[in-house]
Amino acid sequence: MSPQAATAMQPAKGPVPVKQSPRGDVLDQIHQTYDSIARRAFEIFSDNGRWLGHELDDWFRAESELLHPVHLEIAETDDNLTVRAEVPGFSTKELEINVEPRKLTISGKHEAQDESKKGKTIYSERCAKEILRVVDLPTEVDSSKVSAILKDGVLSIELPKAAHAKTVRIEPKTA
């Protein structure tokens, strides 16, 4: 493996850009993921001779090939929500984080390629991983103040809670 390829495979560390996204962007992303799984499931169905009765198995196999689980830990304090997500092998450039007041979306696509040439023989291997995790948050957050850092395959996201109006008792006065 070339030194450039080895460097490209190392996950990057540092801050990850966080986007405030309209609801349509998240739905578009979910639809694109669904379409990718459906295409792969149909390929599996075709490769197996188009036998009916195994559609669910084909779907689950396609889903497991294309999507990888994102394990989460969510902690809450008085002022913040902290989300830690396991995203091994992903760099900051391959991850996308979208925040709405009560929803967090983590997505990413990683493609690795390894090539070795021996004489006239060329060996090439590709691997694509895609993640998508949508989380309903237990409280509203201030999406303009969210920060995220990727270190050692763990994405840490700090979500400050939105300031809520305090309940104030008002005494009515007679006119």
C-alpha positions as CSV (number, residue, x, y, z in Angstrom):
1,M,0.0,0.0,0.0
2,S,1.3,3.4,-0.9
3,P,2.0,6.0,1.8
4,Q,-0.6,8.2,0.3
5,A,-3.2,5.5,0.5
6,A,-2.3,4.7,4.1
7,T,-2.6,8.4,5.1
8,A,-6.0,8.6,3.3
9,M,-7.3,5.7,5.3
10,Q,-6.4,7.3,8.7
11,P,-9.5,8.9,10.2
12,A,-9.1,12.6,10.7
13,K,-9.4,14.3,14.0
14,G,-10.9,17.6,14.9
15,P,-14.1,19.7,14.6
16,V,-16.9,18.5,12.4
17,P,-19.1,21.1,10.7
18,V,-22.7,21.1,12.0
19,K,-25.5,22.2,9.8
20,Q,-28.9,23.6,10.7
21,S,-31.1,21.9,8.2
22,P,-34.6,22.3,7.1
23,R,-36.8,19.2,7.5
24,G,-36.8,18.5,3.8
25,D,-33.0,17.8,3.7
26,V,-33.3,15.0,6.3
27,L,-36.3,13.4,4.5
28,D,-34.4,13.6,1.2
29,Q,-31.4,11.8,2.8
30,I,-33.7,9.1,4.1
31,H,-35.3,8.7,0.7
32,Q,-31.9,8.4,-1.0
33,T,-30.8,5.8,1.5
34,Y,-34.0,3.9,1.1
35,D,-33.6,3.9,-2.7
36,S,-30.0,2.6,-2.4
37,I,-31.2,-0.3,-0.2
38,A,-34.0,-1.0,-2.6
39,R,-31.6,-1.1,-5.7
40,R,-29.3,-3.5,-3.8
41,A,-32.1,-5.7,-2.7
42,F,-33.3,-6.0,-6.3
43,E,-29.8,-6.9,-7.4
44,I,-29.7,-9.7,-4.7
45,F,-33.2,-10.8,-5.8
46,S,-32.0,-10.9,-9.5
47,D,-28.7,-12.7,-8.6
48,N,-30.7,-15.4,-6.8
49,G,-32.8,-16.2,-9.9
50,R,-35.7,-13.9,-9.0
51,W,-37.3,-16.5,-6.7
52,L,-40.3,-15.0,-4.9
53,G,-40.7,-15.5,-1.1
54,H,-37.3,-14.2,0.0
55,E,-37.9,-10.4,-0.4
56,L,-37.4,-9.7,3.3
57,D,-34.2,-11.7,3.5
58,D,-32.9,-9.8,0.4
59,W,-33.9,-6.5,2.0
60,F,-32.1,-7.2,5.3
61,R,-29.0,-8.4,3.4
62,A,-28.9,-5.2,1.3
63,E,-29.5,-3.1,4.4
64,S,-26.6,-4.8,6.3
65,E,-24.3,-4.4,3.3
66,L,-25.0,-0.7,2.9
67,L,-25.7,0.7,6.3
68,H,-23.6,0.2,9.4
69,P,-25.0,0.8,12.9
70,V,-24.1,3.9,14.8
71,H,-24.0,3.2,18.5
72,L,-24.9,6.1,20.6
73,E,-24.7,7.3,24.2
74,I,-26.8,10.4,25.2
75,A,-26.2,12.2,28.4
76,E,-28.1,15.1,29.8
77,T,-27.1,17.9,32.2
78,D,-29.1,21.0,33.2
79,D,-27.6,23.0,30.3
80,N,-26.6,20.5,27.6
81,L,-27.2,17.2,25.9
82,T,-24.0,15.3,25.0
83,V,-24.1,12.7,22.3
84,R,-21.2,10.3,21.7
85,A,-21.5,8.3,18.5
86,E,-19.1,5.5,17.3
87,V,-18.1,6.2,13.7
88,P,-14.8,4.2,13.3
89,G,-13.1,4.7,9.9
90,F,-14.8,7.9,9.1
91,S,-13.1,11.3,8.7
92,T,-14.5,14.7,9.4
93,K,-15.0,15.3,5.7
94,E,-17.1,12.1,5.3
95,L,-19.5,13.0,8.1
96,E,-22.5,15.3,8.0
97,I,-24.3,16.4,11.1
98,N,-27.7,18.2,10.9
99,V,-29.5,19.6,13.8
100,E,-33.1,20.7,14.3
101,P,-34.5,22.0,17.6
102,R,-35.6,18.4,18.6
103,K,-33.8,16.2,16.1
104,L,-30.2,15.2,15.4
105,T,-29.1,13.5,12.2
106,I,-25.7,11.9,11.7
107,S,-24.8,10.6,8.3
108,G,-21.7,9.7,6.4
109,K,-20.3,7.9,3.5
110,H,-16.8,6.3,3.4
111,E,-15.2,4.7,0.4
112,A,-11.9,2.9,0.6
113,Q,-9.9,1.6,-2.3
114,D,-6.9,-0.7,-2.2
115,E,-5.0,-1.5,-5.4
116,S,-1.9,-3.6,-5.9
117,K,-0.2,-4.3,-9.2
118,K,1.9,-7.4,-9.9
119,G,3.1,-7.7,-13.4
120,K,0.0,-7.8,-15.7
121,T,-2.3,-8.7,-12.8
122,I,-4.2,-5.9,-11.2
123,Y,-5.9,-6.5,-7.9
124,S,-8.5,-4.0,-6.8
125,E,-10.8,-4.0,-3.8
126,R,-13.4,-1.4,-2.9
127,C,-15.4,-1.0,0.3
128,A,-18.2,1.5,0.8
129,K,-19.8,2.2,4.2
130,E,-22.7,4.4,4.8
131,I,-24.2,5.5,8.1
132,L,-27.5,7.2,8.9
133,R,-28.9,7.8,12.3
134,V,-31.8,10.1,13.1
135,V,-32.4,10.7,16.8
136,D,-35.4,12.5,18.4
137,L,-34.0,14.6,21.2
138,P,-35.7,14.7,24.6
139,T,-35.6,18.5,24.8
140,E,-35.2,21.4,22.4
141,V,-31.6,22.5,21.7
142,D,-30.1,25.7,20.4
143,S,-29.0,24.5,17.0
144,S,-26.9,27.6,16.3
145,K,-24.5,26.7,19.2
146,V,-23.9,23.0,18.6
147,S,-20.3,21.8,18.3
148,A,-18.9,18.4,17.3
149,I,-15.4,16.8,17.6
150,L,-14.2,13.6,16.1
151,K,-11.4,11.8,18.0
152,D,-10.3,8.2,17.7
153,G,-13.5,7.1,15.9
154,V,-15.8,8.7,18.4
155,L,-17.9,11.7,17.5
156,S,-18.7,13.9,20.5
157,I,-21.6,16.4,19.9
158,E,-22.4,19.1,22.5
159,L,-26.0,20.3,22.1
160,P,-26.8,23.3,24.4
161,K,-30.4,23.3,25.5
162,A,-32.6,26.1,24.2
163,A,-33.5,28.8,26.7
164,H,-37.1,28.4,27.7
165,A,-39.2,31.3,28.9
166,K,-39.6,31.2,32.7
167,T,-43.1,31.0,34.1
168,V,-43.9,34.2,35.9
169,R,-47.0,34.7,38.1
170,I,-48.7,38.0,37.3
171,E,-51.1,39.6,39.7
172,P,-54.1,41.1,37.9
173,K,-54.9,44.7,38.8
174,T,-58.3,46.4,38.8
175,A,-58.8,49.3,36.5
